Amino acid sequence: VNPRDIANAIDANTICIVGSVPQYPHGIIDDLEALNEIASRFDVGLHVDACLGGFLVPFMEEAGFPLPPFDFRLPAVTAISVDTHKYGYTYKGSSVVVYRTEEMFYQQITTATEWPGGIYASPTIAGSRPGANIAVTWAA
């Protein structure tokens, strides 16, 4: 992404901007340091989409390929997502999101109090889908 374009697109309805580490399919890592500055300046969250590289990028420096910070070392980063079905070796359709604070996780929980079956609450988007994929991902 072009940080200047991101900054110009932010308005009163913006709650978060997103950068990729790396993006798919070209493997380009967005300038997260610039996005961090923008998120800080506009007081919005910064989500890091590490769905492709989440299991590789953290080890690049140790492998001799230093990269700029891309994670919670950047103060504006509020959440990071990783697709466990890519290099986490689990079945397709599994992903995780990690939040900077526990409070942010609580914002993810969905509740329905008027459901005919009683109060329904779920911490995941999957809701009432089978849990096999979650169990296999956890086991991997």
C-alpha positions in Angstrom: 0.0 0.0 0.0 1.0 3.6 -0.5 1.2 5.2 3.0 0.3 8.7 1.5 -2.8 7.2 -0.1 -3.8 5.6 3.2 -3.3 8.9 5.1 -5.4 10.8 2.5 -8.2 8.2 2.8 -8.6 8.5 6.6 -11.8 10.3 7.7 -14.0 10.4 10.7 -15.3 6.9 10.0 -11.9 5.2 10.0 -11.2 3.0 12.9 -8.3 1.0 11.6 -5.7 0.8 8.8 -4.2 -2.5 7.5 -0.7 -3.4 6.3 0.5 -6.8 5.0 3.5 -8.8 6.0 3.8 -9.9 3.2 0.9 -9.4 0.9 -0.3 -12.3 -1.3 0.7 -13.1 -4.1 3.8 -11.0 -4.6 5.4 -11.2 -1.2 5.7 -7.4 -0.7 5.9 -6.2 2.9 4.1 -2.9 3.4 5.9 -0.1 5.1 4.6 -0.7 8.5 6.8 1.9 10.2 5.1 4.5 8.0 1.7 3.1 8.7 2.5 3.1 12.4 3.2 6.8 12.2 -0.1 7.4 10.3 -2.1 5.3 12.7 -0.6 7.2 15.7 -1.1 10.6 14.1 -4.8 9.9 13.4 -5.4 7.8 16.5 -6.7 4.7 14.7 -5.7 1.1 15.1 -3.2 -0.7 12.9 -3.9 -4.2 11.9 -1.1 -6.4 10.6 -2.2 -9.0 8.1 0.5 -11.6 8.5 -1.7 -14.3 7.1 0.9 -15.4 4.6 4.1 -14.6 6.5 3.1 -15.0 10.1 5.1 -18.2 10.5 8.1 -17.1 8.5 8.7 -13.4 9.1 9.4 -13.6 12.8 12.4 -15.8 12.0 13.9 -13.8 9.1 16.4 -11.9 11.3 17.7 -15.1 12.8 18.1 -16.5 9.3 20.2 -13.6 8.3 17.5 -11.4 6.6 16.8 -8.5 9.0 13.5 -6.8 8.5 12.0 -3.6 10.0 9.6 -4.1 12.9 6.2 -5.5 11.9 4.7 -6.6 15.2 3.8 -5.2 18.6 7.1 -3.5 18.8 5.3 -0.8 16.8 3.1 1.0 19.3 0.1 1.6 17.0 -0.2 -2.1 16.1 -3.5 -3.3 17.7 -3.9 -6.8 16.1 -2.0 -9.3 14.0 -3.7 -12.1 12.0 -2.0 -15.3 10.9 -3.4 -18.1 8.7 -2.5 -21.3 10.4 -3.4 -23.2 7.2 -0.5 -21.7 5.3 2.8 -22.4 7.0 1.2 -23.6 10.2 0.4 -26.9 8.5 -3.2 -27.2 9.4 -6.3 -27.6 7.3 -7.5 -24.8 5.1 -9.9 -22.3 6.7 -8.1 -21.8 10.0 -6.7 -18.5 11.2 -5.8 -16.7 14.4 -5.8 -13.1 15.5 -3.8 -11.8 18.3 -4.7 -8.5 20.0 -2.4 -6.1 21.8 -4.8 -6.0 24.8 -7.3 -8.4 26.4 -9.9 -5.6 26.2 -9.7 -5.7 22.4 -10.4 -9.4 22.4 -13.5 -8.9 24.4 -14.8 -6.6 21.6 -14.7 -9.6 19.3 -17.2 -11.6 21.3 -20.7 -11.7 19.8 -23.8 -12.1 21.9 -27.4 -12.3 21.0 -29.8 -12.0 23.9 -33.1 -12.2 21.9 -32.3 -15.6 20.4 -35.2 -18.1 20.9 -32.8 -20.7 22.3 -31.6 -18.4 25.1 -28.5 -16.2 25.3 -26.0 -17.0 22.5 -22.4 -15.9 22.8 -19.4 -16.8 20.7 -15.8 -15.6 20.8 -15.3 -16.7 17.1 -16.8 -15.9 13.7 -17.3 -19.6 13.3 -20.2 -19.6 15.8 -21.9 -22.9 15.7 -19.8 -24.5 13.0 -18.1 -27.9 13.8 -15.1 -27.6 16.0 -12.9 -30.2 14.2 -10.9 -27.5 12.3 -10.2 -25.7 15.6 -9.2 -28.9 17.3 -6.8 -29.9 14.4 -5.3 -26.4 14.4 -4.7 -26.6 18.1 -3.1 -30.0 17.9 -0.8 -28.9 15.1 
